[in-house]
Amino acid sequence: MEEIKIALVQLSCGPDVTENELKTIRHIREAAEKGAKIICLQELFNAKYFPQNVDAEFYNLAMDWPGKTGTQLMKLAADLQVVLIVPVYEKAAPGIYFNSVFIIDADGVCIGKYRKTHIPDGPQYHEKYYFTPGNLGYPVFDTRYGRIAVAICWDEWYPEVSRILALKGPFIIFYPSAIGSEPDHPDLSTYPAWETVIRSHGIANGLFVAAVNRVGPEDDMCFYGQSFVADPFGAKLAEASDSHDEVLLADIDLSRIKKQRDILQFFRDRRIDTYQEILQRIIE
């Protein structure tokens, strides 16, 4: 398969989990009707971004997988013959919760999961209170439509994550996200930096990148959306709005990977014998 259509589902979220899920399912169906074969949802797709506040009540949002939600989405994937990338708040054991993503193949079988590794903490991004750091390393997933990789939000800022994933052979890295206003810096938009660093990962690793972000106001924050897909040269293939729900579609031409890597031989010229220092917390 030399070309494939993907979709990113960028949505606003309200307080009702069931309503969020039903809206998401409508948009998944829309994406499939328009030809998408791989569909990625945003981080913590079925709930408002609860880490704005520290409140033990929000632990109740964590779900056992697959549960009712996962079972419904697995059936949907099989019915539509699509791959679904489903980020949820996972309850793994009493008191152990992960920010996770589950990969459902086009036959409706869940083929694996990734748990967010880098957990931020800052004003209105109180994720360390809710999430245990991931314990699964950086897996890739062989789906009906090709090998893919996923990194979640804060992971997307770390070049080490994208390089490790790229070396395992995916044609694309998906980055489900929840990023927007900075309450302690109200005049700052991190969007230009966010877009630039993710596009840079695609260039440095010779693959496609796709970042899907939630959009709109939630309590004291506003998420800036602008989900996008970029090719291995960093060119944006599609970009969503900064204000409303949207199914963003992009056609992926897999031949672009070989073309870029034949020109920019980053993997060939890596000097792995010189990189030991990067394993240090600080270099003194």
N, C-alpha and C positions, 0 to 999 in steps of 0.2 A: 504494500500500500504506500503510494508516494504522496498522496494528499489526504488530509483529514480535516473535518470541520469540528471545532471545539466551541464551547459556550461557557461564559461566566455569568452567574446569576447574582446580580447586584441588587440588594433589597434594603429597605428600611424595616425596622422591627418595632413592634409594639409589646405591651406587657403580657399578652395572651399567647402562650406557646402554641396552642392548637391553631389559632388563626395564622401565626407566622408559618407554621408547617403547611397549612392548606394553601397559602399564597405561594410558598416555595414550590409546591407540587404543580400548581398552575403554570408557573414559569418554567419548570422542568419540561412539562408537556409542550409548551411553546417552543422551547429550544429544540426538542426532538422533532417537532413538526417542521422546523426550519432546517433540519438536516444535521444537527449536532450529534456527534458520536461519543464525545467525552464532555461531561457537564460538571463544572466545579462550583460548589456553593461557598459562601463566605464563612469566615471563622465564627464558631458558636452560632450556627445558622438559625436556630429556632428560638432564640431568646434575645432580649435586650442585652446590651453589654453591661452586665451586672458588676464587673470589677471597678466601676466608678466609685463604689462604696464598699466598706468593710462591714459585712453583715452575715452571720452564720446561717441565717435563713436561706441565703442563696445556695448553700450546699444542696438544698432540696431540688435544685434544677438539674443536678447531675443524674445521668441515666445509665442503667445497665444496658449493654449492647447485646443483642439487637433491640430487645424490647419492642413495644408497639411501633415506635417510629422507624427503627431500623428494618423491621419486618415489612412494613408498608413500602419503604423505599427499595428494598430488595425486589419485591414483587413488581414495583414500578419499573425498575431497571430492566428486568426480564421482559416485561410487556413491551417496552419501548426499544429494547435491544441497544441500550446505551450504558456507558460506564458512568457511574456517579461517584463523585468525590465529596464526602459528607463529613464536615467538621462539627463535632459535638463536645459537650461537657461530659466526660466519661467517669462513672463511678466504678473503680476497679476493685476496691475493698473498703471496709469500714475506715473512714478517715483518709483514704487515698483517692484523690481525684486528679484526672489528667485533662489537659486541653488536647483533644485527639482528633484525628481524621481517619475515617474508615473508607476503604476502597471497595466498591461494589462493581463487579464485572458485568458485562452485558448479558450474561445468563442468570443474573440475580444472585450470584454467589459472592459473599464477602471474602475477598482474597487477601486481606491484610489490613494493617493499621499503622499509623505513625503517631507518636506522642510528642508534642511540642517540647523542645529541649531547652531553649533559652527563654526564661521567664522574667519579664520586666517588673519593675516596681517604681511607681512614681505617682504624682498627683493625678487621681482619677484613673490610673492604670495599676490598680492594686492586685496584680495577678499572683504574686507570691503567696497571698493569703488563700487563694483558691486552688492553685495548681501545683502538683508535684512535678519536678522536672522529668522529662521523658526518659525512659529506660530502654528504648528499643534501637538506639543508634539511628542511622540514616538509611532506611530501606528504600528500595525501588520496587515497582509493581509491574508485572507482565500482564497486561490486559489484552482483550481481543483486538484492540486497535493500536497496540504498541506499548513499549515500556515507558512508564511515566514516573515522576518523582514529585513529592510534596514537602514543602517546609511551611511552617505556620507563623505568620506575622513577625514577631521579634526575631525569629530565625532568619528572616529574609535580609536582615542587615549584615549578616556575618558571611564574608566571602568564603570562609572555610567550609561552611555547610554546603553552599552551592558547588564548590569544587569537588568535595567528596561525592555528592550526588552525581555530578556530571561524569566522574570517572567510572561510575557504574552503568553508564550507557543509556540513560533515558533520552528521548528526543525533546522533552519539555519538562520544566519544573513549574508546578502550580504553587502559588503563594496565597492561600486564604488569609484574609486580613480583617482587622477592625482598628482603623487608625483615622484620627481626625484632629479635633482641636486640642490644644495644650493649655490647660486652665491656668498654669502659672506663667504662660507666655501668650496672652490672648491675641497679640498682633502677629504671631508667627504661624505660618503654614509650613508644615513639613512635607507637603506634597511634592515640591520640586526635588527635594533630596530623596524622598521615597521612590519616585519614578526613576531617578537617575541611577540609584544604586542597584535597583532590580534590572534595569536595562543593561547595566554594566556587567552583572553576573552572566547575562546571556552572551554578551560579547566575549568576556574572558573565558567562557567555557564552550562557546560554539554550539549553542542550542537555543530553543525557543523558551520564553518565559511568559507566564500569565499570572497576573495579580488581580484578585477579586476582593473588593472592599465593600463594606456596608456603607449606607448613605443616609444622610438626613439627621435631624435632631433626636437625641435620646436623653431625657432628663437634662443634665447640665453640660452635655457634650454635643458636638455636631460632627458627623463623619463625612469625609469629603468625597466618598465614592471614587470616581475617575478610574475605575478598573480598566486594565489595559492588557494587550498582548503585544509582544515584540519579537522580532526575528533574531537570528544569530548575529546579524550586523548591528543590532540595536534599533532598527527601524520599527516604529509603532505600526502595527497592522490594524488595530482597532482600539478605540477608547470610549468609555462610557461617560455620562454626564456627571456633574458634581451635585445634582439636586434631586434625582428621581430614580425610581426602580427601573431596572433595565435588564434585558437579556442581551449580552454582548457576544457576537459571533465573530469567529475568525477562521480563515482557511489556512491550514498549515501545509506548506510545501516542504516535504522532508528533504528534498534535494538541496535545500539551502544550507543544511548542516554540513554536508561534505564540501560544498563550494567554499563556505567560510573557513573550515578547518584546513583545506588545501592551501588557502592563502595565508591565514594567520596560524602558524604552527606552534601554538602555545603549549599543547600537550607534549609535542616532540621535544621542546626545548626546556621543559621543567628541570630544575636542578634539585631533585629531591634529596640529594646528599648534603645540601647546604641549609636545609630547613629545620634542623633540630631545635633551634632557639624558639620557634613559634609555640612549642609545647610548654614554655615557661609562662607563669602568670605575669611576671614583669622581667625585664632584662636590665640587669644592673652592671 
